[in-house]
Amino acid sequence: MGPQSDPTTVPTDIGATTALDDALAAFVAHVSKGESGRHRGEVDRVVGEFVRSAGERGAATAADLSDRQVEAYASHLARRSWAREEDPDAGITGRTAHQYFALVRSFCTFLVERDAIESNPAKSTVATDALPDRSIGVRGDDREQFWSPETRDAIVRWTDWRAENALDHGWLDPARATRDRAIVAVLAYSGARGAELFRDPQNDRRSGLRWRHVDLEAGTLRVYGKTQEWQRTPLLEPGVDRLRAHYRRQDPPIEEWPVFATSHLPSLYRIVREAESVDAEPTRGTVWELLREHDLVPPAISTAGARTLLKRLSAESGITEDGEPLLPHGARRGLGDELYDASAELAQEVLRHQSVETTHASYRDDDVGRLREAAEDALDP
């Protein structure tokens, strides 16, 4: 277990000749401001393990840290992940390995910012290549889908191609292809829940995102959150670009139109048929014109419809996550997982968790082996 830092003895002047134990104490004090004791202990334990392993390989001061020592630590995490792959009660998952490594990377960044080391060895290719895949050791009921950065990039790029190809060759309605691309991009780059973007037939308050809820210039969405309150959530630039293209193609006549209108023809026909002002019978070719002409608002795509669409896109493209069709919530989990690697607080803000402890609980695996090691250390005379 890493050395527990005494705030009264934490060094403040960190440099190349600072002992690694002292650098660790300063880092723990730095990241623990406003944090819970639980997170402080996690940082102390994980980075402390790295400091000890570096010490065993000859590093005594900050300046002694090298790519090879970080590579050795990454390889150690990979071995623990493969142990979980073989025995569900041992080791850690690949996702946890990446989270532990992210803490070490933050420690090295802390040293770079104080000129204790020239560059971050945890950002070297030789070190990151030694890390296990995030899916290693995830078994059975533990397998909650997380879109990897590679999966996110692949499905977004494929829907780009699909929209462009539909426009060039006419095999699919360009407006529908552009809408589908925007759905994927907003899921991938906002961290919003499906229930916040799409219509829930069982909840009248969740009728789907409307254009009046979207600020393309600011890159924000206003969603009805899990807390039953309206909240703003950021939409990253790749999502903004594709949503803006969808807006131009859809050209909504009023701001009350849903951002992601359903393409389910019976639902659209029903809106027209139930309108007293419409005498004409809707058809596939006239239904959208009738909706616009009579100021009728189409329903948003439902949460079930969005799931079905994503599964169809996954099947058409061959892009899956660990062999499973892509799921809407996998996009949120994947984005949160990547943000958590950078900062738990950043992930908390983007995902709109009420506390950082909720974020920790969502993105830190239970680790039976770690608990056993900690308990043994505590009892060791």
DAPEUR-V808955 format. One record per residue. N is the residue number from 1. RES is the residue in one small letter. PSI is psi as a letter, one per 20 degrees, with the letter a starting at -180 (none if undefined). NEAR is the number of other ideal C-beta (glycine too) atoms within 12 Angstrom. D_FIRST is the distance of its C-alpha to the first C-alpha in Angstrom with 2 decimals. Layout:
BEGIN
n: {N & N}
res: {RES & RES}
psi: {PSI & PSI}
near: {NEAR & NEAR}
d_first: {D_FIRST & D_FIRST}
END
This chain:
BEGIN
n: {1 & 2 & 3 & 4 & 5 & 6 & 7 & 8 & 9 & 10 & 11 & 12 & 13 & 14 & 15 & 16 & 17 & 18 & 19 & 20 & 21 & 22 & 23 & 24 & 25 & 26 & 27 & 28 & 29 & 30 & 31 & 32 & 33 & 34 & 35 & 36 & 37 & 38 & 39 & 40 & 41 & 42 & 43 & 44 & 45 & 46 & 47 & 48 & 49 & 50 & 51 & 52 & 53 & 54 & 55 & 56 & 57 & 58 & 59 & 60 & 61 & 62 & 63 & 64 & 65 & 66 & 67 & 68 & 69 & 70 & 71 & 72 & 73 & 74 & 75 & 76 & 77 & 78 & 79 & 80 & 81 & 82 & 83 & 84 & 85 & 86 & 87 & 88 & 89 & 90 & 91 & 92 & 93 & 94 & 95 & 96 & 97 & 98 & 99 & 100 & 101 & 102 & 103 & 104 & 105 & 106 & 107 & 108 & 109 & 110 & 111 & 112 & 113 & 114 & 115 & 116 & 117 & 118 & 119 & 120 & 121 & 122 & 123 & 124 & 125 & 126 & 127 & 128 & 129 & 130 & 131 & 132 & 133 & 134 & 135 & 136 & 137 & 138 & 139 & 140 & 141 & 142 & 143 & 144 & 145 & 146 & 147 & 148 & 149 & 150 & 151 & 152 & 153 & 154 & 155 & 156 & 157 & 158 & 159 & 160 & 161 & 162 & 163 & 164 & 165 & 166 & 167 & 168 & 169 & 170 & 171 & 172 & 173 & 174 & 175 & 176 & 177 & 178 & 179 & 180 & 181 & 182 & 183 & 184 & 185 & 186 & 187 & 188 & 189 & 190 & 191 & 192 & 193 & 194 & 195 & 196 & 197 & 198 & 199 & 200 & 201 & 202 & 203 & 204 & 205 & 206 & 207 & 208 & 209 & 210 & 211 & 212 & 213 & 214 & 215 & 216 & 217 & 218 & 219 & 220 & 221 & 222 & 223 & 224 & 225 & 226 & 227 & 228 & 229 & 230 & 231 & 232 & 233 & 234 & 235 & 236 & 237 & 238 & 239 & 240 & 241 & 242 & 243 & 244 & 245 & 246 & 247 & 248 & 249 & 250 & 251 & 252 & 253 & 254 & 255 & 256 & 257 & 258 & 259 & 260 & 261 & 262 & 263 & 264 & 265 & 266 & 267 & 268 & 269 & 270 & 271 & 272 & 273 & 274 & 275 & 276 & 277 & 278 & 279 & 280 & 281 & 282 & 283 & 284 & 285 & 286 & 287 & 288 & 289 & 290 & 291 & 292 & 293 & 294 & 295 & 296 & 297 & 298 & 299 & 300 & 301 & 302 & 303 & 304 & 305 & 306 & 307 & 308 & 309 & 310 & 311 & 312 & 313 & 314 & 315 & 316 & 317 & 318 & 319 & 320 & 321 & 322 & 323 & 324 & 325 & 326 & 327 & 328 & 329 & 330 & 331 & 332 & 333 & 334 & 335 & 336 & 337 & 338 & 339 & 340 & 341 & 342 & 343 & 344 & 345 & 346 & 347 & 348 & 349 & 350 & 351 & 352 & 353 & 354 & 355 & 356 & 357 & 358 & 359 & 360 & 361 & 362 & 363 & 364 & 365 & 366 & 367 & 368 & 369 & 370 & 371 & 372 & 373 & 374 & 375 & 376 & 377 & 378 & 379 & 380 & 381}
res: {m & g & p & q & s & d & p & t & t & v & p & t & d & i & g & a & t & t & a & l & d & d & a & l & a & a & f & v & a & h & v & s & k & g & e & s & g & r & h & r & g & e & v & d & r & v & v & g & e & f & v & r & s & a & g & e & r & g & a & a & t & a & a & d & l & s & d & r & q & v & e & a & y & a & s & h & l & a & r & r & s & w & a & r & e & e & d & p & d & a & g & i & t & g & r & t & a & h & q & y & f & a & l & v & r & s & f & c & t & f & l & v & e & r & d & a & i & e & s & n & p & a & k & s & t & v & a & t & d & a & l & p & d & r & s & i & g & v & r & g & d & d & r & e & q & f & w & s & p & e & t & r & d & a & i & v & r & w & t & d & w & r & a & e & n & a & l & d & h & g & w & l & d & p & a & r & a & t & r & d & r & a & i & v & a & v & l & a & y & s & g & a & r & g & a & e & l & f & r & d & p & q & n & d & r & r & s & g & l & r & w & r & h & v & d & l & e & a & g & t & l & r & v & y & g & k & t & q & e & w & q & r & t & p & l & l & e & p & g & v & d & r & l & r & a & h & y & r & r & q & d & p & p & i & e & e & w & p & v & f & a & t & s & h & l & p & s & l & y & r & i & v & r & e & a & e & s & v & d & a & e & p & t & r & g & t & v & w & e & l & l & r & e & h & d & l & v & p & p & a & i & s & t & a & g & a & r & t & l & l & k & r & l & s & a & e & s & g & i & t & e & d & g & e & p & l & l & p & h & g & a & r & r & g & l & g & d & e & l & y & d & a & s & a & e & l & a & q & e & v & l & r & h & q & s & v & e & t & t & h & a & s & y & r & d & d & d & v & g & r & l & r & e & a & a & e & d & a & l & d & p}
psi: {p & q & p & p & p & o & h & i & j & p & q & h & n & p & a & h & j & p & q & h & h & h & h & g & g & h & g & g & h & g & i & i & o & j & r & r & h & g & h & g & h & g & g & g & g & g & h & h & g & g & g & g & h & h & h & i & j & j & o & h & r & g & i & i & p & r & g & h & h & h & g & h & g & h & h & g & h & g & h & h & g & h & h & h & h & h & o & i & j & r & b & r & r & h & g & h & g & h & g & g & h & h & g & g & g & h & g & h & g & g & h & g & i & j & k & h & q & h & r & o & h & i & j & q & h & h & g & h & h & i & q & r & q & h & i & p & i & p & q & c & i & i & m & p & p & o & p & r & h & g & g & g & g & g & h & g & h & g & h & g & g & g & g & h & h & h & h & h & i & j & i & q & o & h & h & g & h & h & g & g & g & h & g & g & h & g & g & h & j & h & j & q & q & h & i & i & h & r & p & o & i & j & o & h & i & n & j & q & p & q & h & i & i & p & n & h & g & i & l & q & q & o & q & o & r & h & j & k & q & p & q & p & q & q & o & r & g & h & g & g & g & h & h & g & h & h & g & g & g & h & m & p & h & q & i & i & q & q & g & n & q & q & j & o & g & h & h & g & g & g & g & g & h & i & p & h & i & p & h & q & p & q & r & h & i & i & g & h & g & h & g & g & h & j & l & q & o & q & q & q & q & r & h & h & h & g & g & g & g & h & h & g & h & g & g & h & h & j & p & r & o & k & i & q & q & p & q & g & i & h & g & g & g & g & g & h & g & h & h & h & h & g & p & h & h & g & g & g & g & g & i & k & q & h & q & h & h & g & g & g & h & h & j & o & q & p & n & g & g & g & h & g & g & g & g & g & h & h & i & p & none}
near: {23 & 32 & 28 & 23 & 29 & 15 & 16 & 9 & 14 & 25 & 27 & 16 & 15 & 30 & 19 & 21 & 18 & 31 & 24 & 39 & 30 & 28 & 44 & 44 & 34 & 36 & 42 & 37 & 27 & 29 & 31 & 25 & 15 & 15 & 25 & 21 & 15 & 18 & 29 & 29 & 25 & 33 & 41 & 36 & 31 & 41 & 45 & 35 & 33 & 42 & 42 & 25 & 28 & 39 & 25 & 16 & 23 & 16 & 32 & 21 & 25 & 37 & 26 & 25 & 43 & 26 & 27 & 22 & 34 & 40 & 30 & 30 & 43 & 36 & 25 & 32 & 44 & 33 & 25 & 34 & 38 & 24 & 25 & 34 & 24 & 15 & 16 & 22 & 17 & 22 & 33 & 42 & 40 & 36 & 41 & 38 & 42 & 39 & 40 & 42 & 40 & 39 & 40 & 44 & 33 & 33 & 43 & 39 & 25 & 31 & 39 & 25 & 19 & 24 & 17 & 33 & 35 & 17 & 20 & 24 & 37 & 41 & 23 & 23 & 14 & 20 & 31 & 27 & 17 & 28 & 37 & 32 & 25 & 39 & 33 & 30 & 36 & 29 & 22 & 9 & 7 & 25 & 24 & 27 & 32 & 40 & 40 & 30 & 22 & 20 & 39 & 35 & 21 & 24 & 44 & 36 & 22 & 29 & 42 & 27 & 22 & 33 & 33 & 20 & 19 & 23 & 21 & 13 & 14 & 11 & 15 & 25 & 22 & 24 & 25 & 32 & 35 & 36 & 41 & 41 & 41 & 47 & 49 & 45 & 39 & 51 & 48 & 45 & 36 & 45 & 45 & 45 & 35 & 37 & 30 & 43 & 48 & 39 & 34 & 25 & 20 & 12 & 17 & 10 & 16 & 28 & 32 & 41 & 44 & 30 & 29 & 18 & 32 & 36 & 20 & 24 & 12 & 14 & 22 & 26 & 40 & 27 & 37 & 30 & 24 & 22 & 14 & 13 & 14 & 21 & 26 & 24 & 35 & 27 & 37 & 28 & 18 & 28 & 37 & 26 & 23 & 38 & 41 & 26 & 28 & 37 & 26 & 17 & 24 & 31 & 16 & 29 & 19 & 17 & 17 & 21 & 32 & 39 & 44 & 48 & 44 & 37 & 32 & 26 & 24 & 15 & 26 & 31 & 26 & 19 & 29 & 32 & 23 & 16 & 22 & 9 & 15 & 23 & 12 & 18 & 13 & 28 & 15 & 16 & 12 & 19 & 31 & 30 & 18 & 26 & 35 & 23 & 18 & 24 & 18 & 29 & 28 & 39 & 33 & 38 & 37 & 30 & 32 & 20 & 31 & 42 & 27 & 25 & 36 & 40 & 24 & 23 & 36 & 32 & 17 & 23 & 25 & 14 & 33 & 26 & 33 & 28 & 13 & 21 & 26 & 42 & 32 & 41 & 30 & 35 & 42 & 39 & 35 & 39 & 40 & 40 & 40 & 34 & 32 & 40 & 34 & 23 & 26 & 39 & 24 & 23 & 33 & 28 & 23 & 31 & 38 & 30 & 30 & 17 & 21 & 27 & 20 & 21 & 32 & 28 & 21 & 28 & 39 & 33 & 36 & 19 & 31 & 23 & 25 & 30 & 17 & 16 & 23 & 22 & 13 & 13 & 19 & 14 & 10 & 9 & 5}
d_first: {0.00 & 3.80 & 6.58 & 8.47 & 11.85 & 14.99 & 17.86 & 20.32 & 18.81 & 17.92 & 20.17 & 22.83 & 24.61 & 22.63 & 24.39 & 24.44 & 23.66 & 20.65 & 17.65 & 14.92 & 12.39 & 15.27 & 16.02 & 12.60 & 13.17 & 16.66 & 15.85 & 13.62 & 16.51 & 18.97 & 17.94 & 17.21 & 20.86 & 22.42 & 19.44 & 18.09 & 15.02 & 13.90 & 14.22 & 12.66 & 9.39 & 9.94 & 10.74 & 7.92 & 5.41 & 8.31 & 9.73 & 6.85 & 6.96 & 10.63 & 10.79 & 9.45 & 11.94 & 14.55 & 14.23 & 14.92 & 17.95 & 19.31 & 18.20 & 17.92 & 19.35 & 19.78 & 23.10 & 21.69 & 20.16 & 22.44 & 23.35 & 22.64 & 18.98 & 18.56 & 20.81 & 18.68 & 15.64 & 18.19 & 19.51 & 16.18 & 16.12 & 19.77 & 19.27 & 16.87 & 19.61 & 22.33 & 20.64 & 21.00 & 24.55 & 25.39 & 23.60 & 23.12 & 20.51 & 18.23 & 16.36 & 16.75 & 19.98 & 21.25 & 21.31 & 17.60 & 17.17 & 19.46 & 17.65 & 14.29 & 16.54 & 18.33 & 15.40 & 15.17 & 18.95 & 18.95 & 16.80 & 19.41 & 22.19 & 21.02 & 21.44 & 24.78 & 26.11 & 25.61 & 27.27 & 24.29 & 24.81 & 28.05 & 27.02 & 24.11 & 23.02 & 21.36 & 24.92 & 26.47 & 28.22 & 26.77 & 23.21 & 24.20 & 26.47 & 23.63 & 22.13 & 23.27 & 25.88 & 24.67 & 26.65 & 24.94 & 23.58 & 25.34 & 27.55 & 30.37 & 29.89 & 26.71 & 28.99 & 29.67 & 31.56 & 30.13 & 32.57 & 31.02 & 32.26 & 34.51 & 35.98 & 36.61 & 38.35 & 40.37 & 41.74 & 42.60 & 44.41 & 46.19 & 47.48 & 48.65 & 50.69 & 51.94 & 53.22 & 54.90 & 56.42 & 57.76 & 59.40 & 60.93 & 62.19 & 62.65 & 61.17 & 59.08 & 59.86 & 58.19 & 57.44 & 55.56 & 53.67 & 52.71 & 51.59 & 49.44 & 47.81 & 47.13 & 45.56 & 43.07 & 42.36 & 41.86 & 39.48 & 37.57 & 37.43 & 37.41 & 34.68 & 37.47 & 37.74 & 40.73 & 42.07 & 42.15 & 44.18 & 46.45 & 48.83 & 47.81 & 51.04 & 49.62 & 48.85 & 51.67 & 49.34 & 47.68 & 50.64 & 48.82 & 48.05 & 51.26 & 52.24 & 52.45 & 48.69 & 48.12 & 48.04 & 48.18 & 48.47 & 45.33 & 43.48 & 42.70 & 43.44 & 44.12 & 42.94 & 43.15 & 39.50 & 37.68 & 37.96 & 41.76 & 42.04 & 43.21 & 40.49 & 40.53 & 38.34 & 38.33 & 39.95 & 38.88 & 41.69 & 42.06 & 42.60 & 45.00 & 47.10 & 47.66 & 48.25 & 50.81 & 52.61 & 52.70 & 54.17 & 56.92 & 57.77 & 57.76 & 59.58 & 59.08 & 62.22 & 60.36 & 56.84 & 56.67 & 56.58 & 53.35 & 51.26 & 50.92 & 54.24 & 54.73 & 56.86 & 57.82 & 61.61 & 62.52 & 60.34 & 62.02 & 65.46 & 64.91 & 64.24 & 67.51 & 69.57 & 68.53 & 69.55 & 73.05 & 73.75 & 73.49 & 76.44 & 75.42 & 73.60 & 70.30 & 69.72 & 66.93 & 68.76 & 69.60 & 66.86 & 64.83 & 68.04 & 69.09 & 65.77 & 66.10 & 69.81 & 69.47 & 66.29 & 64.43 & 60.62 & 59.15 & 56.20 & 52.74 & 51.16 & 49.36 & 45.72 & 46.98 & 49.17 & 46.32 & 44.28 & 47.37 & 47.99 & 44.48 & 44.77 & 48.16 & 46.92 & 44.09 & 46.70 & 49.14 & 46.67 & 44.65 & 41.48 & 38.90 & 35.17 & 34.00 & 37.63 & 38.00 & 40.47 & 39.09 & 38.54 & 38.84 & 35.52 & 33.80 & 34.80 & 33.11 & 29.88 & 29.94 & 30.61 & 27.91 & 25.36 & 26.39 & 26.41 & 22.94 & 21.69 & 23.32 & 22.60 & 21.89 & 24.52 & 27.04 & 26.71 & 27.15 & 30.29 & 31.88 & 31.32 & 32.31 & 29.58 & 30.08 & 26.49 & 23.46 & 21.74 & 24.48 & 23.62 & 19.92 & 21.20 & 23.69 & 21.66 & 18.21 & 18.43 & 17.26 & 14.82 & 15.23 & 13.22 & 10.07 & 10.86 & 11.53 & 8.35 & 6.53 & 9.61 & 9.69 & 6.54 & 8.26 & 11.45 & 10.84 & 13.34}
END
